[in-house]
Amino acid sequence: MKWMAAGLLAMGAVGCAGAGQTYAPSKPAAVFPSRAELEAIAPKEVTAESFDLGNVQVETWNYGAAAGPDGPYEDTSPWAPILGQIIQAAPPGQLRLSGALRCAAEETARFHLKHGSLPSMSWRRFTAARCGSPSPNVMILSNTFDLPEGVTDAQVVARMPANFAYEMAKPLHSTSRHVTAGLAAVRDGKRLAVGIVFARDTVQVDASSYRADAQRRVTVRGTLVGEPAEQISGLINLGRYGVAPCEADREVAPPAFELSCQMAEGDKWAWIDLTARAKDRVLSNQVGSVMVLAAGEELPIQYGAPRGAGAPSVVRTPAEFRSALASRLNAVRGAARLSPLQLSAEQSTINERLVGVLLDTESKDAAKGNWSDFGSTADRAAIGVMAGWEVRGLIRDGTVFVASAPETRDATAWLDFAIEHPMGRATLLAPESRVVAIGPAVPKSANALGAVVTTYALFEGDDHSAEAERVFSAISSARTQRGLPAPVRLTNVPGLAEQTALVRAGKKAPSAAFHETLEYIAEHLPGERIQGLSFETLDVNRLIFPKELFRAGPMQLVVEVTHHRAPGAAWGQYVVYMFLRSSAGKAGYDARADGHHAAF
């Protein structure tokens, strides 16, 4: 499994005014490539080059090297000068030595000696993280030598080709990415294996971030390296199938981050995936993967291949893969007590048409060491399939996950790899998702499977009282934290429920409903300072509240939430109305009173 991306919710627009002001028409809170733009992306054939082939998937592996958070690079062996030469051949400041990757290189060399081949992506991720590297993008090289009796490592080093360091550093000259590296040699009698591990230096994590406290809470602190980001987030595995977001400290601004993550009861260790989203982007990139331990626990001494999605299901065609994967996925969701997903055949066709574009891009990025940004074509394809233009129903949220599993035709094995880490679970095991689309790839020239999977949550009802309560509670909490009195919640504004119903049915624009309600309130409360706020967003939990809500003194507040589809939008979006007054007055509306009385 290589490149992964999950959709992040984009914030919408906010309106703010007094009575009498007009508003612009609604715009989509998330903008996706249109159907025509998706159709213009040329499909690519899925070939063997799109997969990381030739590696061995083992069921278990016992570790021999010490491990822990990345520390100083210590190597007194004859091989130490080799990495020094590679650093000199690389662009200045672009490559640094990593003690964690030297640990991973030693395990890689041991693996190569035993199995005669390189290990799988799952093994590489696990080993690098166990050794203390937070990088999710690891590339390994290894070579074995059969040496005559008495030949020393120093003699082997002396006979290394003169251009060896240049060839190792060559990929770095085509990218601006920062990279870490480690090298180790292991001997077994007359056989020698030399392992070199490179990793994207995307994130540096504090040593204190790898262990939870007595309450099973772990705080991951660090800094993003060489990546523009407006938001840095985290996801943590919970038990066999669960996943949960970490809580970000909003006082810590990128490139720094501080994430608080709760481990599940019974977990001795857990994966935390770190993601970063650049400004004006919908997709996030995975920038880190951290193995965290519960209090009192030690690092695992054995790797185990991911298993748990059920019995093997060998497939021969894309149609068989799609059917088997949908079935196995719903079986896992059932075991996790999650609702089954309905397969969208229409959207699956779109995903399948673009699977070669995304698998080709992520293969070049992860397997071939070309650490460049994803191209604009791949971005459009990924965001475009996430739009779900062919999904029936009004989409509330969506995610996309791209992965490949080499050396297998087992759909269950693909799923095992996918849900091993939080990023895969966040898409495939999202509790609120109801629809799935699967774009399968079963190359004729390779023993491998690939897929682009999108899942979608839908607007399933008209009652948004829970969302309105969360918004009000968030405002109340924010005011209290600032030393301001909590607002008084007012309800039953005459006509507001009818206005929001018209918005929800697409019979009235949100701005018109807002304006008419605000005018009504202002008309029936003459002399009062009344203010209205309107938001359109994909997530009511991530609203950024304007300063008007933090005016000093008592406050009375109406909060109403509905949803609609903006003109031309792929997804639906929430509409949040707030009406507030800061002066003292009668609280509550008496439905028995004259209809011309105050609405508060």
C-alpha positions as CSV (number, residue, x, y, z in Angstrom):
1,M,0.0,0.0,0.0
2,K,1.5,3.3,-1.0
3,W,-0.2,6.7,-1.5
4,M,-3.2,7.5,0.6
5,A,-5.4,10.6,0.7
6,A,-8.5,11.4,2.7
7,G,-11.0,14.2,2.1
8,L,-11.0,17.0,4.5
9,L,-14.1,19.2,5.1
10,A,-13.8,22.7,3.6
11,M,-15.3,25.7,5.3
12,G,-18.0,27.7,3.6
13,A,-18.9,31.4,3.5
14,V,-20.2,33.5,6.4
15,G,-22.6,36.4,6.1
16,C,-23.2,39.1,8.7
17,A,-25.5,42.1,8.7
18,G,-28.2,44.2,10.3
19,A,-31.7,44.5,9.0
20,G,-32.2,45.6,5.5
21,Q,-28.9,44.2,4.0
22,T,-29.0,41.9,1.0
23,Y,-26.8,38.8,0.4
24,A,-25.0,37.2,-2.5
25,P,-26.4,33.9,-3.8
26,S,-25.2,30.7,-2.3
27,K,-22.0,29.2,-3.5
28,P,-20.7,25.6,-3.1
29,A,-18.7,25.2,0.2
30,A,-16.5,22.7,-1.7
31,V,-15.7,23.1,-5.3
32,F,-14.9,19.9,-7.3
33,P,-13.9,19.3,-11.0
34,S,-17.0,19.1,-13.1
35,R,-18.2,16.1,-14.9
36,A,-16.8,17.5,-18.1
37,E,-13.4,18.2,-16.5
38,L,-13.3,14.6,-15.3
39,E,-14.2,13.3,-18.7
40,A,-11.3,15.3,-20.1
41,I,-8.8,13.4,-18.0
42,A,-7.3,10.7,-20.2
43,P,-7.3,7.2,-18.6
44,K,-4.1,5.3,-18.2
45,E,-3.5,1.6,-18.5
46,V,-2.6,-0.1,-15.2
47,T,0.7,-1.9,-15.9
48,A,3.2,-3.8,-13.8
49,E,5.2,-0.5,-13.4
50,S,2.4,0.8,-11.2
51,F,3.1,-1.7,-8.5
52,D,6.0,-2.3,-6.1
53,L,6.7,-5.9,-7.3
54,G,9.3,-8.5,-6.4
55,N,9.0,-8.2,-2.6
56,V,8.2,-10.8,0.0
57,Q,5.2,-10.7,2.4
58,V,6.1,-12.7,5.5
59,E,3.6,-13.7,8.2
60,T,5.9,-12.9,11.1
61,W,9.4,-11.4,11.7
62,N,11.3,-11.3,15.0
63,Y,13.4,-8.2,15.5
64,G,17.0,-8.3,16.5
65,A,17.9,-4.6,16.6
66,A,17.3,-2.1,19.4
67,A,14.6,0.5,18.6
68,G,13.1,3.7,19.9
69,P,12.6,7.3,19.0
70,D,15.0,8.7,16.4
71,G,18.3,9.6,18.0
72,P,21.9,10.5,17.1
73,Y,23.4,8.6,14.2
74,E,26.2,6.3,15.5
75,D,28.2,4.2,13.2
76,T,31.8,3.2,13.8
77,S,31.8,0.5,11.2
78,P,33.8,0.6,7.9
79,W,30.6,1.5,6.2
80,A,30.2,4.9,7.8
81,P,32.0,6.8,5.1
82,I,29.6,5.5,2.4
83,L,26.7,7.7,3.7
84,G,29.1,10.6,4.1
85,Q,29.9,10.3,0.4
86,I,26.1,10.1,-0.5
87,I,25.5,13.3,1.5
88,Q,28.3,15.1,-0.3
89,A,26.8,14.0,-3.7
90,A,23.3,15.2,-2.7
91,P,22.1,18.8,-3.0
92,P,23.3,20.8,0.0
93,G,21.2,20.5,3.2
94,Q,18.8,18.0,1.5
95,L,19.9,14.8,3.1
96,R,20.5,14.0,6.8
97,L,21.4,10.9,8.7
98,S,18.8,9.2,10.9
99,G,19.6,6.8,13.7
100,A,16.1,5.3,13.3
101,L,16.7,4.5,9.6
102,R,20.0,2.9,10.5
103,C,18.0,0.6,12.7
104,A,15.6,-0.1,9.8
105,A,18.5,-0.6,7.5
106,E,20.0,-3.3,9.8
107,E,16.6,-5.1,9.9
108,T,16.4,-4.8,6.1
109,A,19.8,-6.4,5.6
110,R,18.9,-9.3,8.0
111,F,15.6,-9.8,6.1
112,H,17.4,-9.9,2.7
113,L,19.9,-12.4,4.0
114,K,17.2,-14.7,5.2
115,H,14.6,-14.4,2.4
116,G,16.8,-13.4,-0.6
117,S,14.4,-10.6,-1.4
118,L,13.2,-7.3,0.0
119,P,10.2,-7.0,2.4
120,S,6.7,-5.8,1.7
121,M,5.4,-2.3,2.2
122,S,3.6,-3.3,5.4
123,W,6.8,-4.7,6.9
124,R,8.7,-1.5,5.8
125,R,6.2,0.8,7.5
126,F,6.1,-1.2,10.6
127,T,9.9,-1.6,10.9
128,A,10.7,2.1,10.2
129,A,8.0,3.2,12.8
130,R,9.3,0.7,15.4
131,C,12.8,2.0,14.9
132,G,11.5,5.5,15.6
133,S,11.1,7.1,12.1
134,P,7.8,9.0,11.7
135,S,8.0,9.0,7.9
136,P,5.3,7.1,6.0
137,N,7.3,7.1,2.8
138,V,10.2,4.6,3.0
139,M,12.4,3.4,0.1
140,I,14.8,0.5,0.8
141,L,17.8,-0.8,-1.2
142,S,19.8,-3.8,-0.3
143,N,22.5,-6.0,-1.9
144,T,24.1,-9.2,-0.9
145,F,27.6,-10.5,-1.4
146,D,29.1,-13.9,-1.2
147,L,32.6,-13.3,0.1
148,P,35.7,-15.5,0.1
149,E,37.1,-16.5,3.4
150,G,38.9,-13.7,5.3
151,V,37.5,-10.8,3.2
152,T,36.7,-7.9,5.6
153,D,34.0,-5.3,5.4
154,A,36.7,-2.6,5.0
155,Q,37.9,-4.5,1.9
156,V,34.4,-4.6,0.5
157,V,34.0,-0.8,1.1
158,A,37.3,-0.1,-0.6
159,R,36.1,-1.9,-3.8
160,M,32.7,-0.1,-4.0
161,P,32.2,1.5,-7.5
162,A,33.5,5.0,-7.7
163,N,30.1,6.3,-8.8
164,F,28.1,4.5,-6.1
165,A,27.4,7.5,-4.0
166,Y,26.4,9.6,-7.0
167,E,23.9,7.0,-8.1
168,M,22.4,6.8,-4.7
169,A,22.0,10.6,-4.5
170,K,20.8,11.0,-8.1
171,P,17.0,10.9,-7.4
172,L,17.5,13.8,-4.9
173,H,18.6,16.2,-7.7
174,S,15.2,16.1,-9.3
175,T,13.3,17.1,-6.2
176,S,13.4,19.7,-3.5
177,R,12.3,17.2,-0.9
178,H,14.2,16.7,2.4
179,V,15.3,13.1,2.9
180,T,16.7,11.1,5.8
181,A,18.9,8.0,5.4
182,G,20.5,5.1,7.2
183,L,22.9,2.3,6.2
184,A,23.8,-0.9,7.9
185,A,25.7,-4.1,7.0
186,V,25.0,-7.6,8.4
187,R,27.1,-10.7,7.9
188,D,26.0,-14.4,8.1
189,G,29.1,-16.5,7.6
190,K,30.5,-15.8,4.2
191,R,27.4,-13.8,3.1
192,L,27.1,-10.1,3.6
193,A,24.0,-7.9,3.1
194,V,24.1,-4.1,3.0
195,G,20.8,-2.2,3.5
196,I,20.2,1.4,2.8
197,V,16.9,3.1,3.8
198,F,15.7,6.5,2.6
199,A,12.7,8.3,3.9
200,R,10.9,11.5,3.2
201,D,11.8,14.0,6.0
202,T,8.3,15.4,6.1
203,V,7.9,15.7,9.9
204,Q,10.0,15.7,13.0
205,V,8.4,14.4,16.1
206,D,9.5,15.1,19.7
207,A,10.7,12.1,21.6
208,S,8.0,12.5,24.2
209,S,5.3,11.8,21.6
210,Y,5.7,8.0,21.4
211,R,4.2,7.0,24.8
212,A,0.8,7.6,26.4
213,D,0.2,8.7,30.0
214,A,-1.6,6.7,32.7
215,Q,-5.0,7.8,31.2
216,R,-4.0,6.4,27.8
217,R,-3.7,9.9,26.4
218,V,-0.7,10.6,24.1
219,T,0.3,14.1,22.9
220,V,2.2,14.1,19.6
221,R,4.3,17.3,19.2
222,G,6.5,18.1,16.3
223,T,7.2,20.3,13.2
224,L,6.3,19.8,9.6
225,V,9.4,20.0,7.3
226,G,9.3,21.5,3.9
227,E,5.6,21.2,3.4
228,P,3.1,24.1,3.2
229,A,0.2,23.5,5.5
230,E,-2.8,25.4,6.8
231,Q,-3.9,22.5,8.9
232,I,-2.2,19.5,10.5
233,S,-4.4,16.7,11.8
234,G,-4.0,13.2,13.3
235,L,-6.0,9.9,13.3
236,I,-5.4,7.1,15.7
237,N,-6.3,3.4,15.5
238,L,-8.7,2.1,18.1
239,G,-8.7,-1.6,18.7
240,R,-9.2,-4.0,15.8
241,Y,-11.3,-1.8,13.5
242,G,-11.8,1.6,15.1
243,V,-10.3,5.0,14.3
244,A,-10.7,8.4,15.8
245,P,-9.5,11.9,15.1
246,C,-6.9,13.5,17.4
247,E,-7.6,16.9,19.0
248,A,-5.4,19.7,17.7
249,D,-4.2,22.5,19.9
250,R,-5.4,25.6,17.9
251,E,-2.9,27.8,19.7
252,V,-0.1,26.0,17.9
253,A,0.2,27.1,14.3
254,P,1.8,25.3,11.4
255,P,4.4,24.2,10.7
256,A,4.4,23.3,14.4
257,F,1.7,21.0,15.7
258,E,0.4,19.5,19.0
259,L,-2.2,16.7,18.8
260,S,-3.9,15.0,21.7
261,C,-4.9,11.4,20.9
262,Q,-6.8,8.9,23.1
263,M,-5.8,5.2,23.0
264,A,-8.4,2.5,23.3
265,E,-8.5,0.3,26.4
266,G,-6.6,-2.9,25.8
267,D,-4.3,-1.5,23.0
268,K,-0.7,-2.0,23.9
269,W,0.4,0.2,21.0
270,A,-1.4,2.0,18.2
271,W,-0.8,3.8,14.9
272,I,-1.2,7.5,14.5
273,D,-1.3,8.9,11.0
274,L,-0.4,12.6,10.6
275,T,-1.9,14.6,7.7
276,A,-1.3,18.1,6.4
277,R,-3.6,20.2,4.2
278,A,-2.2,23.1,2.3
279,K,-4.2,26.3,1.9
280,D,-6.9,26.3,-0.7
281,R,-6.7,22.5,-1.1
282,V,-9.4,19.9,-0.5
283,L,-7.1,16.9,-0.2
284,S,-4.6,16.3,2.6
285,N,-1.3,14.4,2.2
286,Q,-0.1,11.9,4.8
287,V,3.1,13.3,6.3
288,G,3.8,11.1,9.2
289,S,3.0,7.7,10.8
290,V,3.9,7.2,14.5
291,M,3.8,4.0,16.6
292,V,2.7,5.0,20.1
293,L,2.9,2.8,23.2
294,A,0.6,2.6,26.2
295,A,2.1,3.4,29.6
296,G,4.3,0.6,30.8
297,E,4.4,-1.2,27.5
298,E,7.5,-2.0,25.4
299,L,7.9,-2.0,21.6
300,P,6.7,-5.1,19.9
301,I,9.4,-7.6,19.3
302,Q,7.6,-9.2,16.4
303,Y,6.0,-8.1,13.2
304,G,2.8,-9.7,12.1
305,A,1.2,-9.4,8.7
306,P,-2.1,-7.6,8.8
307,R,-4.9,-10.1,9.0
308,G,-8.5,-9.9,10.1
309,A,-10.7,-9.1,7.1
310,G,-11.8,-12.7,6.7
311,A,-11.1,-15.7,4.4
312,P,-9.1,-15.3,1.2
313,S,-11.0,-14.3,-1.9
314,V,-8.9,-14.7,-5.0
315,V,-10.1,-12.7,-8.0
316,R,-9.3,-12.7,-11.7
317,T,-11.1,-9.7,-13.1
318,P,-11.9,-6.1,-12.1
319,A,-15.6,-7.0,-11.7
320,E,-14.7,-9.9,-9.4
321,F,-12.4,-7.7,-7.4
322,R,-15.1,-5.0,-7.0
323,S,-17.7,-7.5,-5.9
324,A,-15.4,-9.4,-3.5
325,L,-14.0,-6.2,-1.9
326,A,-17.5,-4.8,-1.4
327,S,-18.6,-8.0,0.2
328,R,-15.5,-8.3,2.5
329,L,-15.7,-4.7,3.4
330,N,-19.3,-5.0,4.6
331,A,-18.5,-8.1,6.5
332,V,-15.8,-6.2,8.4
333,R,-18.1,-3.3,8.9
334,G,-20.7,-5.7,10.3
335,A,-18.1,-7.1,12.7
336,A,-17.3,-3.5,13.8
337,R,-21.0,-2.9,14.3
338,L,-21.2,-0.3,11.5
339,S,-23.9,0.1,8.8
340,P,-23.3,-1.7,5.5
341,L,-22.3,0.4,2.4
342,Q,-24.4,0.4,-0.7
343,L,-22.2,0.0,-3.8
344,S,-22.8,2.7,-6.4
345,A,-22.3,1.0,-9.8
346,E,-22.5,4.4,-11.6
347,Q,-19.8,6.1,-9.5
348,S,-17.7,2.9,-9.6
349,T,-17.5,3.3,-13.3
350,I,-16.0,6.7,-12.9
351,N,-13.5,5.5,-10.3
352,E,-12.4,2.6,-12.5
353,R,-11.8,4.9,-15.5
354,L,-9.4,6.9,-13.4
355,V,-7.7,4.2,-11.3
356,G,-4.7,4.1,-13.7
357,V,-4.1,7.8,-13.3
358,L,-3.9,7.6,-9.5
359,L,-2.1,4.3,-9.2
360,D,0.5,5.4,-11.7
361,T,1.1,8.7,-9.8
362,E,1.4,7.1,-6.4
363,S,3.6,4.3,-7.6
364,K,6.1,6.8,-9.1
365,D,6.0,8.8,-5.8
366,A,6.4,6.0,-3.4
367,A,8.1,3.1,-5.1
368,K,10.5,4.9,-7.4
369,G,11.8,7.5,-5.0
370,N,10.5,10.4,-7.0
371,W,9.5,12.5,-4.1
372,S,7.7,15.3,-6.0
373,D,4.3,16.8,-5.4
374,F,1.3,15.0,-6.9
375,G,0.6,16.4,-10.3
376,S,-2.4,18.5,-11.1
377,T,-3.9,15.7,-13.1
378,A,-3.8,13.3,-10.2
379,D,-5.2,16.0,-7.9
380,R,-8.1,16.6,-10.3
381,A,-8.8,12.9,-10.6
382,A,-8.7,12.3,-6.8
383,I,-10.9,15.3,-6.0
384,G,-13.1,14.5,-8.9
385,V,-14.0,11.0,-7.8
386,M,-14.6,12.2,-4.3
387,A,-17.2,14.6,-5.7
388,G,-19.4,11.6,-6.3
389,W,-21.3,13.2,-9.2
390,E,-23.0,9.8,-10.0
391,V,-24.0,9.0,-6.3
392,R,-27.7,8.9,-5.7
393,G,-28.7,11.1,-2.7
394,L,-27.4,14.3,-1.3
395,I,-23.7,13.9,-0.2
396,R,-22.8,15.4,3.2
397,D,-19.2,14.2,3.3
398,G,-16.8,12.0,1.2
399,T,-13.4,10.5,1.3
400,V,-11.0,8.9,-1.2
401,F,-8.5,6.2,-0.6
402,V,-5.9,4.9,-3.2
403,A,-3.9,1.8,-2.5
404,S,-2.1,-1.1,-4.2
405,A,-1.2,-4.5,-2.9
406,P,1.5,-6.2,-4.9
407,E,2.2,-10.0,-5.1
408,T,-1.4,-11.0,-4.5
409,R,-4.8,-11.5,-6.2
410,D,-6.6,-11.8,-2.9
411,A,-9.2,-9.1,-2.4
412,T,-9.1,-9.8,1.4
413,A,-5.3,-9.2,1.5
414,W,-5.9,-5.8,-0.2
415,L,-8.5,-4.9,2.5
416,D,-6.2,-6.2,5.3
417,F,-3.5,-3.8,4.2
418,A,-5.9,-0.9,3.7
419,I,-7.4,-1.1,7.2
420,E,-4.0,-1.6,8.9
421,H,-3.5,2.1,9.3
422,P,-5.9,5.0,10.3
423,M,-6.0,6.6,6.9
424,G,-7.6,3.5,5.3
425,R,-10.0,3.0,8.2
426,A,-11.1,6.7,8.0
427,T,-12.4,6.0,4.5
428,L,-13.4,2.3,4.5
429,L,-14.7,2.2,8.1
430,A,-16.2,5.6,8.5
431,P,-19.3,5.1,10.8
432,E,-21.5,7.7,8.9
433,S,-20.7,6.5,5.4
434,R,-23.6,4.8,3.5
435,V,-22.3,4.6,-0.1
436,V,-19.1,3.2,-1.6
437,A,-17.7,3.3,-5.1
438,I,-14.8,1.0,-6.1
439,G,-12.5,1.5,-9.0
440,P,-10.6,-1.8,-9.3
441,A,-7.3,-2.6,-11.1
442,V,-6.3,-6.1,-11.9
443,P,-3.3,-5.8,-14.2
444,K,-2.8,-8.6,-16.8
445,S,1.0,-8.3,-16.6
446,A,1.4,-8.4,-12.8
447,N,0.3,-10.4,-9.8
448,A,-1.2,-7.4,-8.0
449,L,-4.3,-5.5,-7.1
450,G,-5.1,-1.8,-6.9
451,A,-8.2,0.2,-6.2
452,V,-9.5,3.8,-5.8
453,V,-12.2,3.6,-3.2
454,T,-14.5,6.5,-2.3
455,T,-17.1,6.5,0.5
456,Y,-19.9,9.0,1.1
457,A,-22.1,10.1,4.0
458,L,-25.5,11.5,3.0
459,F,-28.0,13.9,4.4
460,E,-30.5,11.4,5.7
461,G,-33.1,13.6,7.5
462,D,-34.5,17.0,8.1
463,D,-34.0,17.3,11.8
464,H,-30.8,19.3,12.6
465,S,-31.6,20.1,16.2
466,A,-28.5,18.2,17.3
467,E,-26.3,20.3,15.0
468,A,-27.9,23.5,16.3
469,E,-27.3,22.4,19.9
470,R,-23.6,21.7,19.1
471,V,-23.2,25.1,17.6
472,F,-24.8,26.9,20.5
473,S,-22.8,24.9,23.0
474,A,-19.6,25.8,21.2
475,I,-20.5,29.5,21.3
476,S,-21.4,29.3,25.0
477,S,-18.1,27.5,25.8
478,A,-16.1,30.0,23.8
479,R,-17.7,33.0,25.6
480,T,-17.2,31.4,29.0
481,Q,-13.5,30.8,28.3
482,R,-13.2,34.6,27.5
483,G,-14.8,35.5,30.8
484,L,-18.1,36.5,29.1
485,P,-21.6,35.4,30.3
486,A,-23.0,32.4,28.5
487,P,-25.8,33.3,26.0
488,V,-29.4,32.6,26.6
489,R,-30.8,30.2,24.0
490,L,-34.0,31.4,22.4
491,T,-36.2,29.2,20.2
492,N,-39.5,29.2,18.3
493,V,-38.9,32.3,16.2
494,P,-42.2,32.6,14.2
495,G,-41.8,31.5,10.6
496,L,-38.2,30.4,10.9
497,A,-38.9,26.7,10.7
498,E,-41.0,27.3,7.6
499,Q,-38.2,29.3,6.0
500,T,-35.6,26.7,6.7
501,A,-37.9,24.0,5.3
502,L,-38.2,26.0,2.0
503,V,-34.4,26.2,1.9
504,R,-34.0,22.5,2.5
505,A,-36.5,21.7,-0.3
506,G,-34.7,24.0,-2.7
507,K,-37.6,26.4,-3.0
508,K,-36.0,29.4,-1.5
509,A,-32.4,30.7,-1.5
510,P,-30.7,30.7,2.0
511,S,-30.0,34.4,1.7
512,A,-33.6,35.2,1.0
513,A,-34.8,33.1,4.0
514,F,-32.2,34.8,6.2
515,H,-33.1,38.3,5.0
516,E,-36.9,37.8,5.5
517,T,-36.4,36.4,9.0
518,L,-34.1,39.2,10.0
519,E,-36.5,41.8,8.7
520,Y,-39.3,40.2,10.7
521,I,-37.4,40.2,13.9
522,A,-36.2,43.8,13.5
523,E,-39.7,45.0,12.6
524,H,-41.2,43.5,15.8
525,L,-38.4,44.6,18.1
526,P,-38.1,48.3,17.2
527,G,-35.3,50.1,19.0
528,E,-33.4,46.8,19.8
529,R,-30.0,46.1,18.4
530,I,-30.6,42.9,16.3
531,Q,-27.9,41.2,14.3
532,G,-28.0,38.2,12.0
533,L,-25.2,35.9,11.1
534,S,-25.4,33.2,8.3
535,F,-23.0,30.5,7.5
536,E,-22.8,27.9,4.8
537,T,-20.4,25.1,5.6
538,L,-19.7,21.4,5.3
539,D,-19.1,20.9,9.0
540,V,-20.9,22.8,11.8
541,N,-18.2,21.6,14.2
542,R,-15.5,23.6,12.5
543,L,-17.2,27.0,12.3
544,I,-14.9,30.0,13.0
545,F,-17.0,32.4,15.0
546,P,-16.8,36.2,14.2
547,K,-16.2,38.8,16.8
548,E,-19.9,39.8,17.0
549,L,-20.5,36.7,19.1
550,F,-18.1,37.9,21.7
551,R,-19.6,41.2,22.5
552,A,-19.4,42.1,26.3
553,G,-22.5,41.8,28.4
554,P,-25.6,39.5,28.3
555,M,-26.6,38.0,25.0
556,Q,-29.7,36.3,23.7
557,L,-29.2,34.0,20.8
558,V,-31.2,32.0,18.2
559,V,-29.4,29.2,16.4
560,E,-31.1,27.3,13.6
561,V,-29.5,24.7,11.2
562,T,-30.7,23.3,7.9
563,H,-29.1,22.0,4.7
564,H,-29.4,22.5,0.9
565,R,-27.6,22.0,-2.3
566,A,-26.1,25.2,-3.7
567,P,-26.5,25.8,-7.5
568,G,-23.9,23.6,-9.3
569,A,-22.7,21.9,-6.2
570,A,-21.7,18.2,-6.1
571,W,-22.4,18.0,-2.3
572,G,-25.0,19.4,0.0
573,Q,-24.0,21.8,2.7
574,Y,-25.2,23.1,6.1
575,V,-26.9,26.5,6.4
576,V,-26.5,28.0,9.9
577,Y,-28.6,31.0,11.0
578,M,-27.9,33.0,14.1
579,F,-29.9,36.0,15.4
580,L,-28.7,37.8,18.4
581,R,-29.4,40.8,20.6
582,S,-27.2,42.1,23.4
583,S,-29.7,44.3,25.2
584,A,-31.9,43.0,28.1
585,G,-35.5,42.1,27.1
586,K,-38.2,39.5,27.3
587,A,-36.7,36.0,26.8
588,G,-38.8,33.3,25.1
589,Y,-41.6,33.4,22.7
590,D,-45.1,32.7,23.8
591,A,-46.9,30.9,21.0
592,R,-50.3,32.0,22.4
593,A,-49.4,35.7,22.1
594,D,-50.4,38.0,19.3
595,G,-48.4,37.2,16.2
596,H,-47.3,40.8,16.0
597,H,-45.5,40.6,19.4
598,A,-41.7,40.2,19.7
599,A,-40.2,37.1,18.3
600,F,-37.9,36.7,21.3
